[in-house]
Amino acid sequence: MHIQMHTVKLAHRESNMACFERASPALKEILLKIYRAEKSVEIDHQMHEFGSVQYHVQCSASDPRQTYLSISMPLLSEGLQFTSRLPNYTLDMVKGIYPDVVEIIEPPKDGYQLTLRLNFARIPHSKVSTKIITEISSVQAVILGSQLKAMLRLVDSQEISQGMYKPIKLIYHPGEPFYVIKQPAKITAVFPMRFKENTDVIIATTFFQELVVVGSTGACAKAPHCIWSPIPPPELRGEPIEDLSTNGGFVSFDITFRHVEGKKLDKTVWNLLNFYTFVKYHVKSTRGFIHRRMRKRLGDLVEILQNAGIEEEEQIKNKVQGFKSVRKLARFPRPEILKRRFNFSKKLKRIRSRLKIHGFSRFRRRWLTMPKFSSVTRYTKLK
């Protein structure tokens, strides 16, 4: 079975939750496909992530158990004086990813900073295999995180306690730089915040202000001290104006020795590298929550208006029926209207019918009848 796969450029995923994963989703999918293949496969696959990280995966059908993974990426900071070869502490961290499976090839492939040989035959066929391949797919985060770890390890060194150093500009995601500043007894990380939409600026700045208030409480006493300011902090004085032009202000965290001791170092590094992603996820979630509440409120108002419209239609219908009866009365002359409305004759009949005198009808026919008169004057019809 022969598969030839050409260069594929992977767009940045819009799902912010996926960015919290240390492992590369695309690299993990390819490595799992090679590991689970029932027949020998031949793969030559190049891909890009975040517009700057490049992977090259090679697997030969003649030697299906050996897979070669080459990685090239920009340095986390241009201020770090590294050669094309990765520093030793970074290589040591890469070697720590399952040494029985991962082997570093020297020298790396041309155009790449690191080449690994993966021996899938040593991966057990169980649920552990997915975990091992996931760890291998996170090599990019290991390399970039190691550079920041090297800086944070110096937080309590005598070298730093003598004064403040020039800010070091770090870029984990393209277009989202942040600064690390060495100061006495601490290292300050400063994040210039930029947003495209005005609504995002309002949500984010509100979140930053709440973060500062919550961080100053006793419950968060062990967390890094957080500061938000709409203007650049004094430590960034002299930096390029394009890096300091923001609409969301500047968020700063003070990292001390207790935040980087032991296993806390990995967590601190990962939180700093993904702070931008976390803020974007919070803004997106808050905007969605507001939209849902607005739609629900709009639905309630529409229901109220519909109910009011039904009641108003019933009132109008009753009024129209009343108008119809008035129109019918208006068609008759006024005496007829009074007769229909008051009907005196019926009332008189009811009054007369209430009193009955024995023999009164015979007396009325005899004595109360109107006499008939004949006119003396005669009229002659003219021809």
GITAZI-V606840 format. One record per pair of residues at least 24 apart in sequence whose C-alpha atoms are under 7 Angstrom apart, sorted by the first residue. I is the first residue (numbers start at 1). J is the second residue. D is the distance in Angstrom with one decimal. If there is no record, write none. Layout:
i->I j->J d->D
i->I j->J d->D
This chain:
i->1 j->40 d->6.6
i->1 j->41 d->5.7
i->2 j->41 d->5.9
i->2 j->42 d->5.4
i->3 j->41 d->6.8
i->3 j->42 d->5.7
i->3 j->43 d->5.8
i->4 j->43 d->6.0
i->4 j->44 d->6.2
i->5 j->43 d->6.7
i->5 j->44 d->6.0
i->5 j->45 d->5.3
i->6 j->45 d->6.0
i->6 j->46 d->6.6
i->7 j->45 d->6.4
i->7 j->46 d->4.8
i->7 j->47 d->5.6
i->8 j->46 d->6.5
i->8 j->47 d->4.9
i->8 j->48 d->6.9
i->9 j->47 d->5.6
i->9 j->48 d->5.1
i->10 j->47 d->6.8
i->10 j->48 d->5.9
i->10 j->49 d->5.7
i->12 j->50 d->5.8
i->16 j->277 d->6.5
i->16 j->281 d->5.6
i->19 j->277 d->6.8
i->20 j->274 d->7.0
i->22 j->138 d->5.2
i->22 j->141 d->5.9
i->23 j->134 d->5.9
i->23 j->135 d->6.7
i->23 j->137 d->4.8
i->23 j->138 d->3.8
i->24 j->137 d->5.5
i->24 j->138 d->6.0
i->27 j->137 d->5.8
i->28 j->133 d->6.6
i->28 j->134 d->6.1
i->28 j->137 d->5.4
i->31 j->133 d->6.9
i->35 j->120 d->6.5
i->40 j->64 d->5.7
i->50 j->173 d->6.7
i->65 j->119 d->5.8
i->65 j->120 d->5.5
i->65 j->121 d->5.8
i->66 j->117 d->6.6
i->66 j->118 d->5.8
i->66 j->119 d->5.1
i->66 j->120 d->6.8
i->67 j->117 d->5.8
i->67 j->118 d->5.1
i->67 j->119 d->6.7
i->68 j->115 d->6.9
i->68 j->116 d->5.6
i->68 j->117 d->4.7
i->68 j->118 d->6.2
i->69 j->115 d->5.6
i->69 j->116 d->5.1
i->69 j->117 d->6.4
i->70 j->109 d->6.9
i->70 j->112 d->6.2
i->70 j->114 d->5.6
i->70 j->115 d->4.2
i->70 j->116 d->6.2
i->71 j->112 d->5.6
i->71 j->113 d->6.1
i->71 j->114 d->5.3
i->71 j->115 d->6.4
i->72 j->112 d->4.6
i->72 j->113 d->5.2
i->72 j->114 d->6.8
i->76 j->144 d->6.0
i->76 j->147 d->6.8
i->76 j->170 d->5.3
i->76 j->171 d->5.4
i->76 j->172 d->6.1
i->77 j->168 d->7.0
i->77 j->169 d->5.8
i->77 j->170 d->4.6
i->77 j->171 d->6.4
i->79 j->168 d->6.1
i->84 j->113 d->6.3
i->85 j->113 d->5.9
i->86 j->113 d->6.7
i->90 j->143 d->6.0
i->90 j->146 d->5.6
i->94 j->139 d->6.8
i->94 j->142 d->7.0
i->97 j->135 d->6.8
i->97 j->136 d->6.7
i->145 j->269 d->6.3
i->148 j->269 d->6.7
i->149 j->269 d->6.6
i->152 j->260 d->6.9
i->155 j->185 d->6.2
i->155 j->186 d->5.5
i->155 j->187 d->6.0
i->155 j->256 d->6.5
i->155 j->257 d->6.1
i->156 j->185 d->5.7
i->156 j->257 d->6.0
i->160 j->184 d->5.6
i->161 j->185 d->5.9
i->167 j->236 d->6.9
i->172 j->273 d->6.4
i->185 j->256 d->6.6
i->186 j->254 d->6.4
i->186 j->255 d->5.5
i->186 j->256 d->4.7
i->187 j->254 d->5.9
i->187 j->255 d->5.1
i->187 j->256 d->6.6
i->188 j->252 d->6.6
i->188 j->253 d->5.6
i->188 j->254 d->4.5
i->188 j->255 d->6.0
i->189 j->252 d->5.5
i->189 j->253 d->5.2
i->189 j->254 d->6.6
i->190 j->250 d->6.6
i->190 j->251 d->5.7
i->190 j->252 d->4.3
i->190 j->253 d->6.6
i->191 j->250 d->5.6
i->191 j->251 d->5.1
i->191 j->252 d->6.3
i->192 j->244 d->6.8
i->192 j->246 d->6.4
i->192 j->249 d->6.3
i->192 j->250 d->4.7
i->192 j->251 d->6.7
i->193 j->246 d->6.0
i->193 j->247 d->6.9
i->193 j->248 d->4.8
i->193 j->249 d->5.7
i->193 j->250 d->6.0
i->194 j->246 d->5.2
i->194 j->247 d->5.5
i->194 j->248 d->5.4
i->195 j->247 d->6.8
i->195 j->248 d->6.8
i->200 j->283 d->6.3
i->201 j->247 d->6.9
i->201 j->248 d->5.7
i->203 j->283 d->6.2
i->204 j->283 d->6.3
i->205 j->248 d->6.2
i->224 j->253 d->5.8
i->224 j->254 d->5.4
i->224 j->255 d->5.8
i->225 j->253 d->5.5
i->225 j->254 d->5.3
i->226 j->252 d->5.6
i->226 j->253 d->4.8
i->226 j->254 d->6.8
i->227 j->251 d->5.8
i->227 j->252 d->5.1
i->227 j->253 d->6.7
i->228 j->252 d->6.4
